[in-house]
Amino acid sequence: MKKRILIAEDESLIRMDVRLMLEDNGYEVVGEAGNGDKAIELAFAHRPDLILMDIKMPKINGLQASQVIASQLDLPILLITAYSQKEFIEKARQDNIVGYLVKPISEANLLPAVEVALHQADKTKRLKGDVQKANEMVEKRKLVERAKGILMDREHLSEPEAFKKMRSTSMSRQITLESLAKEIIEHVHN
Ligand SMILES: [Mg+2]
């Protein structure tokens, strides 16, 4: 699937150039914004895979727009800047800013930057997914532990006995250990 990119840049010639370079190289440009307001609006509307964001733009500038977007959406942003704005970027240490591109933009600097940014974003997403899965596992384990404790108390079982009982019950009823654990816990609260 084509990666979807949003371009926010107030100079229309640069915008057009960047669009062509991206499209020529297999990317889909989902929108073009000429100011920070529009960039925010289009980010929410399209949820692109990547936003190319010029820093100096009318109305809301690129850094402010990036902040607004980051407060609600998990979208990677590649800043577009001129050399003179370098100190500006040093201040822009935001999680969603995955890199920056220095003007003038050409295929030679655009494409590697876009590729790295997208790769980085994928990696971050995967990591977040892994952390979430690990958290879910811990939660499941806690449920089972709690239910086991309840069984041990209620039926005067040892820990291995309680666990064995839960395992065989969940197998014979063909439900997961966690659902059985939930039933046991809810039963106590009822
Ligand atoms: Mg500009």
Boltz pocket constraint, residues with backbone or C-beta under 6 A from the ligand:
constraints:
  - pocket:
      binder: B
      contacts: [[A, 9], [A, 10], [A, 11], [A, 54], [A, 55], [A, 56], [A, 57]]
      max_distance: 6.0
